[in-house]
């Protein structure tokens, strides 16, 4: 730490007084050495670095903490890139890197000014530099050292933030501020140029980029380094005036000197005035993003908006809504209560996040939030989860709130449609509220939130719904619904209201809806609650419910419950598997006085009606339980209905024109319009292929049933189509088939095995290449003249264009100038081969999931299962799994 200023002044004068008369008679080397000793430096250290250490501003107060760090920064810069420097005693002596000049006088005057000046540019850290040098001036009165003063000045300080996306949006090229640093230490203490505040020392500024208004820069000491904070105002994309606060640099000490880290702006205030739209808002930094709210006035309506701005990569998400008071009348008691919209650039629609928002009952965060100010953090979190950042993607869509009823809207419906581009995925948001008799004091308040996704490219439809927030008087009503329908390789159909059968495992990513819960009675001494579920899959129908009641309390009182879980099947005729349960208990002071329990499993009617279970009775210190298992009406397997004539149905599919489809070449579009001649045939593109595909029954696969009917024996159906004499190329075509319609599946297999599978449905025919002997047909190109907008008494006759005229006109016609013609290379370029691997199945050992020897991997689950039938007595030791689940 440097000496206090009066002591430093006394030491320097005491060292210079005896040496000054001797300097003129010394050699240049000795002169340099003696001057260094007089200043209190090592004999060979008359350098800028040593002088900075000697003249550093003493540590006298908290604001002075800045200067030791700043001087150390200067020393680091001086060591890395030695600048020009000069040491001068006004009218007495001058020294520099070249040596010490002869003193002008031999005795020090009563008052001297000793100054150290560093010249040239000094880069301190990236983003901070001193452009015009630094000066340290020490005034040393001889008679009164206490009146000494030390002045520090750094002119041309450059502060630059050029590597920040948000700042580049506001200031092209980045923020660059120019100013100076200065302070004077004297008898009255430390005085800072520009003054100080809670943010640090204000740096007087002399320059800023064009368009930057009211700039300010503060310097403060922090964790052994410096913190520089800048604030300014600028235009945001020409639409709003932005006030930026807290952008800056953190200069931290490091092993080799100092490092600088960019500090993003803490907040961004916005003021908007575009035409009739006026408003203001604020964006605050959160986890590297800027999130905030905006309030706009559009004349007769007030608009609330929420926004998220991400800078790396750049993305913007804005959701806004405007409510009309009073509502706009549409007629027939319908009103338009509010409108809104959503726009996200660099944002996408996340299906899992949308389902989670619906299941949690917070869909109103995306539509028209009731208390936007109080729920702003949750609203912004929901927006970020449902619409995450994704470069190159855009989401946009409108929102409406419609009402119905008089004198107020007791039924309101919020609807939003969000389109994701370029994928084409459509998100549907909806919320329905029925509040009777009035929304202000409803007896029944039913709130249903619905969100769906339609992905036409992947054949996917998903819908999620929730009754969160619904009430009947003081009792809540809760529950949820989920639907997924998908075609393609992973085809499936699942509908669930309230959940699933306990033995069913829903597919990955499918949200499990909340149980449908209705409190029939809800009071301190009587509580009756009903819960239930219903689910539908390609192979099963599932349903279940529970009714529970508590009279008194659970420690003293009566409690009971009844429940069932059902699984319905159709093989070979109607059947059901039903699990029933019930219990009753009488408790006093936490002790059970008596209880009754019953569990029943019912299955039937084929091959028998079977009832099994256990009943138990407990009374004080006695417990009795007994199992039971009864079977009756065992008439054997029920006779299946007459087997369907699948062959006849397949013949009808062959004759159905809808089973035959002309296919364009890969990546191509039709270049002409084909007009049917009403001859009953199908038109085929000259460069295309012909596809036959039907969904009646899988081909080349042994099936044992057809829907609810069973075939007399496993039967394989096949259809052979082709060109005459075997010309051309024939390849198989696959479609999705429901496995439960064609194979015998147990209840467990219906719940655990794939519901749909791609099996062969037909063939695709590629015509042979044209040969030189193929017949060719020539037709004249005829034109006719038509007048549009007027009456022609005598229509012109048709005329035939010559071959030469047609050849000359083709490049300038509609086809020659169309985009299809420009992309004609698509017709001759081989199609791009898919890089996605097709799903395969393997036979593994049941205990280890290691692949079993002697079995081939197959493209379908059905083919892999067929291999197990060839293993006599050991099929239970193996199972079929997707190839990616095989243990190495």
N, C-alpha and C positions, 0 to 999 in steps of 0.2 A: 504494500500500500504506500502511496506517495506521502511525503511529509506535509503537514499543514502549511498553508500558503505563507504566513509571516516567517515561519522557520525556513521555508524554501528560499524566500527572498533574502533573508539574512545570510544564509549559506552561500548563495551565488555571489552576493556583493563581497563577502569576506574572501571568497576564492579569487575573484577578479581583481580586486584592489592591488595586491602585491605583484600580480603576474603581468598586468597590463604594461607597466614601464619596461619590462624585460623582453617583450615579444619582438620588438623591432630588431634587436641584436642577435636573434637566434636564426638558425637554419630553418628552411621550410618544414623539415621533419620534426625538429625539436619544437618549433612554434606550434605545430598541430598537437604534439604530445602535451606541452605545458597548458594549452588552452583546454584540452580534455580534462586534465587534472583539476584545473581551476573550476570547471563546471561540475565537478564531482563524478566524472565518468572514468572508466578504466583508461589507462594511458594510450591505448591504441584503438579506442572505440568512439572516435568522433564521427558517428554515423547517424543517419536519420532514425534508425531503430532505437539506438541508445538515447538519443535526445527526446524521442517520444516517451520513453519510460521515465526520464528525468522530469519532463514537463507535464506529465499526465495530470488531469484535474483531480484534486484530492476528493476522497469520499467524505462528504460533509452532511448529506441529507438524502432522503429516499429518492427524490428526483435525480440526484447525481449518480445513481446506480447506472444510468444509461452511459455515462461518459467513460468509465473504465472499460466497458465492453466495446464501445465505439473506438477508443484508442487502441485496444487490443486488435480490433478488426483492421485498423490502419496499419498496425505493426505487421500483421499477417500479410496484408497486401504489399507492404514495403519489402518484406523479405522475399516474396514470390516474384515481384517485379519492381526492382529498385527504381524509384523516381528521381527526378532532379530535386535538389533541396538547397536551402540557403539558411545560414544562421547569421543574424545581424544584430549589432548593438547600434542603435541610431546615432550617427555622427561619431562613432567610435571605432567599430570593428565589423568586418564581414568575413564569413567562412563558408566553405562549401565542399563538394566532393574533390575539387581541384586543389584545395589547401586553404591556408589562413593568410589573408592579406595583412600588410603592415598596419598597425593601428594608426588612426589619424591623430589621436591625442594620447598622452601618457597617463592621464588621470581621469577617473570616472567622474562625470558630472553628478550633482546631487540627485537627479532623477534620470533614470535610464529606461528605455523600452527594449527589452530583449525579445526578439521574435524568431520563430522557426517556421519556415514556409516550405511546403511540399508542392511541387509544380507538376502539371500534366494530369492525365486521367488515372484514377486508381479504381480498378474493379474490385469491390469488396467480396461480394458473393453474387451468383447469378440472380439478376433482378435488382441489384443495388450497387451503385457505383458513384464515385465522386469525379465529376468531369473537369472542374477547374482548380483542383488542388485544395490544400488545407493550410491554414495559418494558426499558429499559437503565439500570442503576444503576452509577455510578462512585463508589467510595469513595476520598477523597483525603486521607491524613494529611499534615500539614505538616512534621513532623519527620523522617519516614522514607518518602520516596516509593516505596522499594522494596517497602513493605508494601501498596501500593495494590492494589485489586481491581476487576474489572469483571464485573458479573453481567448475563447476558442471559436473558430469560424471555418466552416466547410462550404464553399460555394459550389453551385452546379451539381447538387445531389440529384441523381437520376433514379427513379423508382419505376420499375417496369413489370407488368403482369401481362404477358403475351400468350401464355399457354393455358387458356381457360375458355371453354366453349361458351359459357354464359356471357363472359365479358366481351368475347368477340361478337356476340349477337348485338350487344349494346354499343361497343366501340370497335369498329373494324380495325384490325391490326393490333388490338389489345390496348390496355390502359398504360399510359406512360405519363408520369408526373415529374416535374422539375421544381426544385426548391433549394433551400439552404438550411444548414444547421448552425446555430450559434448560441453561446452562453458566456456569461461573465461572472467570475467569482471575485468578490471583494469583501470589504469589511461588513457590508450589509447582508452577506450571504450569496446564494446562487441566484442569478437572474437569467431566465431563459428567453431567447428570441422566439416570439410567437406565443409565449405563455404555456401553461400546463393545465391539464384537467384530469378527470378520473381515467381517461383513456391514455394518458401519457403526455408527451411533449408535442405541441402543435408545430409542424414544420411549415414555415412560410413558403408558399408556392409561387413560382414565377412562370410556369408553363403547363399546359394540358392539351390533349388532342381536341380537334374541332368536334363540336357536338357535346362535349362534356361540360356540365354546368355545376357550379358550387362545389368544386373538388376540395377535399381536405385530406391531410395525411398526419398521422400521429405515430410517435415512436415511444416505446416503453421497454423497460427491462423485464425479462421473463426467463426463469430457469437457467440463469447463467448466460442467456443470449438476449436477442432483441426481438420485439414484435412490432411490425409495421402494419397499421390499419388504415385503409383508405375508404372514403365515402364520396359519392358523386351522384349526379342525376344525368340521365340520357334518355334517348328515345328508343323504345323496343319495337323493332320492325315497322316503325312509322305509325303504329296503332295506339301506343300508350306511352306515357311518360313514366320512367322507372327511376326510383331512388334506391341505390345500392349501398349497403352498409356492411362493413366488416371484412371486405376483401383485402388480402394482404400477404405478408411473408412472415415466416418464423425462421429466424437465424439462430441456429443451435451450434454450440461448441462441439468439435469432433477431434479425433486424434491428429488429423493433419491440418487443423485450422477451424473453419466454420462451414456448415452446410445450410442451405436454404430450402424450405418446404413451402409450397403454395398453400394458402389458407383460403378456401372458397368463401364467398359472401355468406354472412349469417342470415341475411334477409333481403327481400326485394319488395319495395313498396311500389304499387302501380296506380296510376291515375289515367283514366281513359276518357276521351272526349272525341268520338267519331260520329258526326252527324247528330242524330237525336240521342245516341247512346252516351251516357255520362255515368261515371262511377269510379270506385277506388277499391283497392284490396291489398293483400300482402301475401308474399310467399316466404316461408321460413325453411331453412335447411334442415333436412332430416335424413340420416343415413345416406348421405351423398346425393339426395334428391331435394328439390324445392317443392314444398307443398303449401297450399294456402287457399284462401277464399276471395271471392270478388263479388261486390255488390254493384249492380248497374241499374240505372234509371232510364227507361225507354219511353219517357213521356207519361203514358197512362198506366204503365205496368212496371213493377219492380222485379228485377231478375237477380237470383242468387246463383253463383257459380263456384265450382270447386275445381282446382287444377293441380296437376303434378308435372313438374318440369325436370327432366333428367338430362344431364349434360354429356355423359359418356356411357353409351352412345346417346346422341341427341334424340329425345322423344318428348312429346307434349300430349297431355291428356286433360280434357276439359269437359266437365258435365255441368249443365246449367238448366235451370227451371224457372218458370215465371207463372205465378198464380194470379188469377183475375178476381177482383173484388169490386162489384158483384160478378158472378159468373156470366159468361156469354150465352144467351138463349139460342138453342138450335132448333126448337120446336118439339112437339109431342112430349113435353116435360123433360127433354134432354138438354143438358148444359155442357159447355166447354169450361171446365174449372181451371185448367192449367195446361201449359205446353212446355216442352223442354227439348233437349237434344244432347248428344254426346259426340265428341270428336277426339280421336286419338291418332296422332301421327307418330309412327314408330312403335305402335302398340298393337296387341293382339287380344283375342278373346280366349280366356282359359276356362275350359269346361269344368275341371275339378273345382276351381275357385268359385265359379258361378253356382255349382251345386251346393258348395259349403255355405255360401251366403244365403241360399234359399232355406237349407236345413236349419240354419241358426236363426232364421226369422228376421234377417236384416236386409231383405231385398229392397226395402224402402230407402236404404242408403244410396241405391243406384237410380231410383226413380224420383220421387218427390219427398225428401225427408221432412218430417214434421217439425223438428227442432234443430235446424241446421247449425246454429251457433253452438249449442251445447254438445252436439254429437259430431262436430267437425273432425276430431282425431279418428273416430271410428269410421266415418264416411270416407275419409281419405285412405285409410287402411283397406277398406273394402274395395274402393276403386282400384288401388294398386294391385290387389290380389286377383281381381276378376279380369283386369286389363293390364297384364304385365308388359314390360318393354320387349319388343322384338323388331330388329332393324328390317326395313323394307315392308312392314305391314301397317295397315291403316284400318281403324274402326270408326264408323260413322253411323248415326241413326237418329230418328226423331222420337219424341215421347209425348203422350197426351194423357190428360185426365178427364174422363167424361163422368157426368153425374146424371142421376134420374130421380125424380121425386118432387113433391110439393109439400109444404112451402120451401123445404130445404132438401138437398140431395141426400136421401138416406141410403142410396146405392151409388157407390163410386167405383170406377174401374180405371186403373192406370195401365197403359199399354206402351211398351217401347220395343222398337225393332232396330237391332244393331247389325250392320253388315261389315264383315271383315274382308278386306281386299289385300292381295289379289286372290286369296284362297276361295272366296265366295261363300264362306261359312256365315250362316244367318243365326243370330241370337235373338230370342223372343223373350221379353220380360213382361210380366203381367201381375197385377195385384187387384183383387176384388174385395171390397168391403161392403157388408150389409149391416147397417146399424139401425135397429128398430126400437122404439118408434122414431128416434131422432139421434143424430151423431153426438149431440151435446150430453144426453143422458140415456144411453142405450140400455135396453133390457137384454137384447141379443146383439152381440157385436161379433160378427163372423168375418174373419180376415184370412183370405187365401192368397198366398204368394206362389206364382208359377213362373218358371224359367225354362226355356228350351233351346236346343241347338239343332239346326238342320244343316248337315254337311252332305250336300248332294254329290260331291266328287267321290266321297268314300261311302256313300250309301248309308249314312248314319243319322238317326233321329233320337234325341235324348230330351226328356221332359222331367222336371223335378218340381214338386209342389209342397207347400207347407201351410198348416193352419195355425202357426205360432201367433200368439197375441189374441186369439179368439176367446170370447167369454160369454157365458150365460148367467146373467145376474152377477154373482161374485165368483162363480166357478169357471175355471179356465178350460178351454177345449184345445187339444193339441193333436198333431198327427202329421204325416207326410206321405207323399206319393212320388214314385220314380218310374220312368219308362225308358227302355232302350230298345231300339229296333235297328239292326245293322245287316246289310247284305255283304257279300264278298266271302273271302276265305274264312273270316271269323264271324260268320253270320250268326245272329242270335235274336231272340225276342224275349224281353223280360218286362213284366209289369208288376209292380209291387205297391200296395197301399198299406202302409203300417209295418212292413217288414216281411220276413220269410219264415218258412218252416224251420224249426231248430236244426234239422239235419241237412239243410240246404246251404251250400257255400256260394254266395254270389260271385260273379266274375270280378277280376281285379279292376279297380277304378269305379265300380258301380256303387253309388251311395246307398247305404241302408236307411230307409226312411224311418222316422220316429213312429212308434206305435200310436195308433189312433186311440186317444184317451178322452173319455167323456165322464166327468164327475157327476153322477146322478144325484148324489147328496154330499154336501161338503160343509160340515159344521163341527164344532169341538166334540160333540157326543155322538155324532152319526156321520160316517163317511162311507159312501158306496161309489166305487169307481169301476167303469167298464173300459177294457182295452181290447184291441183286436187287430187283425191283419188279414190281407188277401193278396195272393200272388199268382201270377200266371206265367208259365214258361212253355216252350214247345212240347215238353214231355209231361208236364204236371200242372195240376191246379192245387194251390195250397191255401188253407184258411185256418184261422185260429182266433180264439178269444179267451178272455179271462174276466170274471166278475168277482171283485173282492169287496168285503164289507167289514167294518169295525164299529161296534157299538160300545161306547165308553172310551177307554184308552187301551193301548196295546198291553199295558201292565195290569190293568184291572178292567175286565170287560169281556165281551164276546167278539171273536173274529172268525171269519170264514172266507173261503175262496172256491170257485169253480172254474175250470179251464178245459179247453180242448185244442188239439192240433190235428188237422185232417190233411190227407193226401189222396187225391182222386186219380183213378187210372181207368183205362179202357182196354184191357187185354185179358182174354179175347172179348169180354163183355164188361159192362160197367162193374167197377169195384172200388172199394174205399178202404183206407187204412186210417184208423181213428184212435187217438190217444186222449183219454179223459182223466181228469184229476180233480180231487176235491178234498177239503179239510175243514174241520170245525174245532175250535178251542175255546175253553172257558178258563180265564186267568184271574188270579187275585194276588195283588201285591207282587207281581212278577212271577208267581208260581202257577203252574198249570194244574188245575183241578181235574179236568177231563178233556179228552180230545178224541176226534175221529178222523181217520184219513182213508182215502180210497184212490187207487190208481188202476185204470182199466185200459187195455189195448184191444180194439175190435178190428177184425179184418174179415172181409167177405165181399160178395157171397160165394166166390169160387176159390178153391175147390170145395170149401166148407165155410160156414160161419164159424168164426173162432173168437172166443172172448177169454182173455187172460189178464191177470192182475193180482193185486194184493190189497187186503183191507186190514186196518189196524184200529184198535180201541184201547184207550188209556184212561184209567180212573184211579185217582190218587196214587197208590203204590202198585197197581196192577197194570200190566201191559199185555195185550193179546193181539196177535196178528196171524193171518192165514192167507195162503195163496190160493188161487183157483185158475183152472184152465178147462174150458168147456168147448166142445165142437158139436155141431149138429147140421142137419140138412146136407150131409156129405154125399152129394150125388155125382161126385167126380168132376172132372173138368167140364165146364159148360160148353155146349156146342156152339161153335162160332157160326155166324150167319153164312149163307152160301158164299163161296169165294167169288170175288169179282172177276170179270173177264178182262184181265189186264191187257191181254193181247189185242182184244177188240179196241180198247181205249187207246192203245199205242198206234193202231192202224188209223184211228180217227185223227190222232195228232200228226201222223204223216200226211194226211190229206188236208189238214188245216193250213191255210196259206200263212197264218201268223207264225207257224213254226219255221218258215223259211225266210231268211233275211239276207238281203244283199249287203256286203261289207265293203267299205272303201279301203283303199290301200293305207298302210300305216302312215300316220301324220299327214294325210291328204284330205282335201275337201273337193266336193264335186265341182267340176268346171262347167257343167251344163245342166239344164233342167230336163229330166226324163218325163215324157208324157206317155201315159198308158194308152194302148190301142183297144182297151176293153176286151181283150181276147181271153182274160181269165188268168194269165200268167203273172209272174213277178218280174219286175225290171231289174236288170243287173248292170252295174257300172262296168264300162268296157275294160277298166284296169283293175277291177275289184275281185272279190271272192264271194262264194255262196255258203251260207251257214244254215245248217239244220240243227235246231235245239228244241227240246220239249221238257216239261217238268212233270210228266205223268209218272214215270218210274225210272230209277237209275238203270243205265245200260251196263252190260258186261259185269254185273254184280249180283250175287245170289241174294234174293230177298225172300222173306218168309211170311210177310204180311203186306196188306195194302190198306192203309188207314185202319179202321176198326176191324176189318175182315182178315182172316188168316188164309193163306194159300194152302192147297193140299200138300205141297212139298216145296222145299226150297227151289226157287226157279230163277234162272238167269235169262234176261231179255236182251236182245240185241237187234240193232238196225244197221244195215249196210247200205251206204249211199256212195255213189261215185260216178265218174264219167264213163262213157262207153269205151270198151276195149282197155279199161284200166288207165286211161290217160289222166294227166294232172296229178295233183298231190292232195292226199286226204289226211287230216289230223283231227284228233278227238277234241270235243268241246265239253266243258264242265259247267254245271250249275249247282246251286245250293239245294240240298234235300234235307228234310227233317228226318233224322235217323229213327225216331220213335214210330214213324209211319211205315217203315219197311223192315225193321228188325225187332226181335224180341228183346226187350230191355226190362230189367228189374227196376223197382222203385229207386234203389240206390244208384243204379246206372243212369237212370234219368236225371238224377240230381248231380252226378259227378262227371259224366261223360259229355263230349261235345254235343250240343243240341242240333246243330246243322253241320253238314259236311259237303265239300265239293266232290261230286261224283259225275261220271260221264253222262251227258245228256244228248249227245249227237255228234255231228262231224262238220268240219269246215273244208270246203273244196276250193282248191286253187286251180284255175284252168291251165291247160298246157300253153306253152309259148306258141305264138302264131308262127305257122310255117309258110314257106313260099307258096305252097299249093293250097293254102286256106282260101275259101271263097271270099271275094270282096264285092261290095255293092256300091254303086255310084248313084247319087240322087241329085237332081238339079237344085241349086240354091235359088229359091223364089222370094221375091219381095213384093209387098203391097203397100200402097200409100193410103194413109188415113189422116183426116183433118180433125184437129181437136179444137173445140170451142166454136165451131161454125157448121153450117149445113152445106153439104156438097150434093148437088143435084145428080151428077153423074160420077160414080166412084171410078177411080182409075183402075185399069186392068193390071193383073199381076205381071211382073216382068222378071226375067231370068238374068242374073249377073254372069258375066263371062269368068272363066278361070283366072285370066290375067288380072281382071279388075278385082276379083275376090282376094287374090294373093296380095295385091297392093293395098287393099283396104283393111285386111286383118290386123296389122299392127296398130291401127288407129281406132279399132272398134272397142266395144265394152269389154270383151274378153281379153284383148291384147293389152289394154291399159289397166286391167284389174290387178289387185294384190295377188290373187291366185296365180296369175300368169308370171308375175315376178318371182314367186316362190315355186316355180314349176320343178326346181331341182328336187323337191320333196318326193316327186313321183319316181325318181330313179335312185334316190339315196336309200341305202339299206336302213331299216328301222333300228333304233338304238336298243341294244339288248339290256334287259332289266338287270340291275345289280342286286336286287333283293333276293335272298334265298327263300325257296318255297319251304313251307313247314313239312317236316317229316316226323315219323313216329318209329319208336324202337321198342323191342321186348326186353324187359329187364328183370332181374331177380327182385322179388317183392321186398326182401329184407334189406338189401344193400343198394338198390337202384343201379347196379352195375349191369352193363349190357350182356344179355345171355347169348351164348354161342349157338349157332345153327339157325338163327333167324335173320331175315333180311329187313333192312329199314324200308319203310313203305311211305307212300305219299299221303295215305289216308288212315284214319283210326280204324276204319272197318277192315281194310286189308291186313293191318297188323293183328287185329283181333282174330281174323280168320286163321292166322298161323298157329294160334294157341290151340285151336280145335284139333290140330294134327298131333298134339302132344298128349298121349293117353295117360291119365291119372296124375299129371304133374302141372296142369294148367293153373292150379291155385298157388303154385310157387312162383308164378311169373305175373307180370302186369304190363300194360301198354302205357307209355308216357311219351310226351313230345321229346324229340331228340335233344333239345337244349337242356332237359332235366336229367340226362344220363350222367351218373356219377363217373368221374374219370378213374 
